[in-house]
Amino acid sequence: MLGLGDLKQTRAYQEARQEEREELLTKTVPLLLQTGMSVEQIATQLDFPVETIQRFAPKTN
């Protein structure tokens, strides 16, 4: 029988977790930038690499 630890190791579980993170960052990063936080501050507070936060920052022209 599969335990919770085994379930967390499955590809389906890992992909679902990644999708959840991306959805959260898609919504959160623009809002935090609007409050005046920098990409670096957001990365520090959310414990993500700066490069990851930059991917979710709106592109300005």
C-alpha positions in Angstrom: 0.0 0.0 0.0 1.3 3.5 -0.8 2.0 5.8 2.0 1.9 9.6 1.9 5.6 9.7 1.5 5.3 7.5 -1.6 2.6 9.6 -3.0 4.7 12.7 -2.7 7.4 11.1 -4.8 5.1 10.5 -7.8 5.5 12.5 -11.0 1.8 13.4 -10.9 2.1 14.9 -7.4 5.2 16.8 -8.3 3.6 18.3 -11.4 0.5 19.3 -9.5 2.6 21.0 -6.8 4.6 22.9 -9.5 1.3 24.0 -11.2 0.1 25.3 -7.8 3.3 27.3 -7.2 3.1 28.8 -10.7 -0.5 29.8 -10.2 0.3 31.4 -6.9 3.3 33.3 -8.3 1.2 34.4 -11.3 -1.3 36.1 -9.0 1.1 37.2 -6.2 4.1 38.7 -7.9 2.3 41.4 -9.8 0.4 42.4 -6.7 3.5 42.7 -4.6 5.3 44.7 -7.3 2.3 47.1 -7.3 2.8 47.7 -3.5 6.4 48.8 -4.3 8.3 45.7 -3.4 11.3 44.9 -5.7 11.8 41.6 -7.4 14.7 41.0 -5.0 12.5 41.6 -2.0 9.8 39.3 -3.2 12.3 36.6 -3.9 13.7 36.9 -0.4 10.4 36.9 1.3 8.9 34.0 -0.7 12.2 32.1 -0.7 12.5 31.8 -4.5 15.4 32.6 -6.8 15.2 36.1 -8.3 15.1 34.5 -11.8 11.9 32.7 -10.9 10.2 35.9 -9.7 11.3 37.7 -12.8 9.5 35.1 -14.9 6.2 36.1 -13.2 6.8 39.9 -13.2 4.7 41.7 -15.9 6.7 42.8 -18.9 6.9 46.6 -19.2 7.4 48.3 -22.5 
